Structures are given as C-alpha cells and as structure tokens.
Amino acid sequence: MSDSCCGGGDSQKKTSQACGSEPAPSNSCCCGSGGAAGAADTPCAWFGRMIQNCLEYATAAHAEGRPIVGIMCEYTPRELIMAAGAVPVCLCGGSADTIPAAETQLPANLCPLIKSTYGYHVQKSNPFLEMADLIVAETTCDGKKKMYELLGQTRPMYVLELPQKADDEDAMTHWLAELQKFRAFLEDRCNTTITDEKLREAMVVMNRERALRRELAELMTADQPPLTGRQLIGLKSSISGLAADFVQYEKALDMLRQKEVPCENGAPVRVLMTGVPMAHGAERVLDLIEEHGGLVVAMDNCTGIKPIEEDVDDRAADPMVALAEKYFHLPCSVLTPNNRRLSLLRDLAGRFRPQCIIDLVWQACLTYDVESDRIKRLAEEELDIPYLKIETDYSPSDSARIAVRVEALFETIRQR
C-alpha cells in the first residue's frame, strides 16, 4: 500500500503459491527453478513471507519503544511517520473471513475493504492493529469516515481532512496545513522533534523504494514480460522502507533482466487493470484474469502504480510543501473532478500497450462505480480498446461468472 495491506485467512498461502512454492511455470518469476533449496532465498520466497517478515520487524521495533502507526490510505505520508521514529504499517483488510464480524456493527451493503478492515478490529485478530500506538486515516469516502468514528471509540485515531476539489486554488494550502498539524501531533505523540533533516532522510528512503518498484513495473512493458501481474503485485510489503526489502528488489531486478521468456501456447492478452485497491489477500479477480488467458501488464490502483509514479523532491526549499504536493497529486476517485485518473490511464496505455481495460469495482464503492462510465468511454472511444467492468466483493461465489466474462472478452480480442 509498502502499499500492500495486512490480509488474513489464507492470504499468506496465496502469496507464496503465486511466487514459487509450487512447481515454477516456464515464465515463472525471479524464484528460479533449481528446486526448493535453490528457491529458498529468492525475492519471491522473501515476499511470499511478507506478513511474517513485517510482523517480526514490527514486534522488534515495538519492543525497542518505537511507535507502531497504522495507516489506512495512500494519502498518509509515510515520510512524516518515519521521521518521527515510528513504523508505518498498512492496515487495510483483504480477507473475507472478517466480514461477518464487521456486519454485526456495519451495514451489509458496504464496501468489502471497509468491512474486512473493521472486522479485524472486532475480532482483535490483526497483530499489527493490536500493537498500534496510533491509527491515521483520511476523509476519503463516507463509508470509511464513519467506520473511523467507530474505531476511534476504543483506539487512538488521527484523521487527516483531505480537500475534495482537486483543482481549487486553495486546496493545496488546506492540505499543507493539515500535514503541518499532523507533523505537530506526531511530535507530541512520539515525544520527538521532526526536523527537516530527518524528513529529508525519510524522503530519500521512500524515493528509493518507489524507484525500485517502478523499475520492476517497467519490466511489464516488454513484449514478453518476465513475470505476471500477480507476481509483480506480490513484490512489496505492508511496512515501508525496510532495508531487507531493498536488497530483494535489487536481486529481483538483476534476475528478471537476465531472464529469457519463451512464448508458449500463444501470447496472453495484455490487460490494463484499473479501479479499486486490492488489499493483500483480495487479489481474486487478478488471479482469474491471469488464469483465463490474460496478463495484467499494469495496474493504476492504490496497490499498483498510482502511489509510486511520483517522488518527493527531497531537495526542495520547504520539504513540507514538496510532501504535500506529491501526496495530493494521487488521482483518487474521491476527488472531483478526477481528471488525473484519465491522464494516468492514457500514459499507462501508451507505455504498456494493453489490448483491453478491466475496471474492478468493489460493491458499494460509489465513487469508483460512478467513474466507470468515463473509463469506458476513454477505452472504447479514445484508446480504441475493449472495456470490461467487474463489480464484485471478497466472496468467491461469483468467480465462475467472472471467468466466463473474462474469457469472452479475450476471445473477442483474439478475433480482432
């Protein structure tokens, strides 16, 4: 969320299976094919243990007295948290198993990501949430805002007010003021001083992480990419700025750049995936796309390219202004008008050459649902490629229906 969020249930099993714990296919990721012993220290094996790695890191940091700060959205600047000496951990829920517990207090007709996240709170089953000294959230969608009120009844919360009108002249002024208040709050809460020097150091770390992940994403521009979209999305952590992760990113890049990828049984259909974030454990639709003849070469969502496209100017005269500008540029559907999303999709279409756009919308996610019409027109009228909207939740009950629709789309594309 770095950008991946803490899931539950069988999500850890899904991640490891996607990157090398089973017999590697011919276009396998950077896990190698030298057997279990040879693959034990590969990047895919490392990130396949992502939750375990992050939990060990967070537990050790907490024991040393470092605050654990849970975050709920990409708008929260991790750099401020890191500069305060704290550990930012993404808490978005990706498990269907926690949703029934959430529905004892939340409406059933609500976004599954919100319900899954709140279900962990009800069950007290997310160790990151349980050790969190603070939870930081933003005024994005209405469902999240009201859920945060419930969380705040028993957990320490700080809510950033996100300006809603992206093009207003005073929007950036307001957002900068919000981040300044948050900086002061963190200093008081963590009993520290966030100096500009510490903030710039954190910016350098986060810029390095974003750069490494961009390099991995760029590998998908190849005619025959050396990994799948599912494998790519698995190469990240719930905690940002971990030195051990950087080593694995660099190792993955070295291995993948040297990898020869034979094209067998025809090339898969290149897919640009857009829409809602896929928290760790909620990658079912991505799996279905790639299991039925597709290859997701790019994802513009919050768990994909969107948060890593732009860095922070760590040499800016005022680091807070630079930080505010980077994060406010995120093209989320809660902003109006959200023209930046269309600009990003145009750019990605030019770089990754998709043959179609698949738009994922979680049920009851009204902002992304309403924007679907604009995305459809962009795909069909401007980019001249087919468009498919998939509206679903975390339940696998409609997987067969989704698979049929995906296969029909791909067959249409092959006939073209």
C-alpha positions, 0 to 999 in steps of 0.5 A: 500500500509498502502499499500492500495491506495486512490480509488474513485467512489464507492470504499468506498461502496465496502469496507464496503459491503465486511466487514459487512454492509450487512447481515454477511455470516456464515464465515463472518469476525471479524464484528460479527453478533449481528446486526448493533449496535453490528457491529458498532465498529468492525475492519471491520466497522473501515476499511470499513471507511478507506478513511474517517478515513485517510482523517480526520487524514490527514486534522488534521495533515495538519492543525497542519503544518505537511507535507502531502507526497504522495507516489506512490510505495512500494519502498518509505520508509515510515520510512524516511517520518515519521521521518521527521514529515510528513504523508505518504499517498498512492496515487495510483488510483483504480477507473475507473471513472478517466480514461477518464480524464487521456486519454485526456493527456495519451495514451489509451493503458496504464496501468489502475493504471497509468491512474486512478492515473493521472486522479485524478490529472486532475480532482483535485478530490483526497483530499489527492493529493490536500493537498500534500506538496510533491509527491515521486515516483520511476523509476519503469516502463516507463509508470509511469516515464513519467506520473511523468514528467507530474505531476511534471509540476504543483506539487512538485515531488521527484523521487527516481532512483531505480537500475534495476539489482537486483543482481549487486554488486553495486546496493545496494550502488546506492540505499543507496545513493539515500535514503541518498539524499532523507533523505537530501531533506526531511530535507530541505523540512520539515525544520527538522533534521532526526536523527537516533533516530527518524528513529529508532522510525519510524522503530519500528512503521512500524515493528509493523504494518507489524507484525500485518498484517502478523499475520492476513495473517497467519490466511489464512493458516488454513484449514478453514480460518476465513475470505476471501481474500477480507476481509483480503485485506480490513484490512489496510489503505492508511496512515501508522502507525496510532495508531487507526489502531493498536488497530483494528488489535489487536481486529481483531486478538483476534476475528478471533482466537476465531472464529469457521468456519463451512464448508458449501456447500463444501470447496472453492478452495484455490487460490494463487493470484499473479501479479499486485497491486490492488489499493483500489477500483480495487479489481474486479477480487478478488471479482469474484474469491471469488464469483465463488467458490474460496478463495484467501488464499494469495496474493504476490502483492504490496497490499498483502504480498510482502511489509510486509514479511520483517522488518527493523532491527531497531537495526542495526549499520547504520539504513540507510543501514538496510532501504535500504536493506529491501526496495530493497529486494521487488521482483518487476517485474521491476527488472531483473532478478526477481528471488525473485518473484519465491522464494516468490511464492514457500514459499507462496505455501508451507505455504498456500497450494493453489490448483491453481495460478491466475496471474492478469495482468493489460493491458499494464503492460509489465513487469508483462505480460512478467513474466507470462510465468515463473509463469506458468511454476513454477505452472504447472511444479514445484508446480504441480498446475493449472495456470490461467492468467487474463489480464484485466483493471478497466472496468467491461465489461469483468467480465462475461468472467472472471467468466466463466474462473474462474469457469472452472478452479475450476471445473477442480480442483474439478475433480482432 
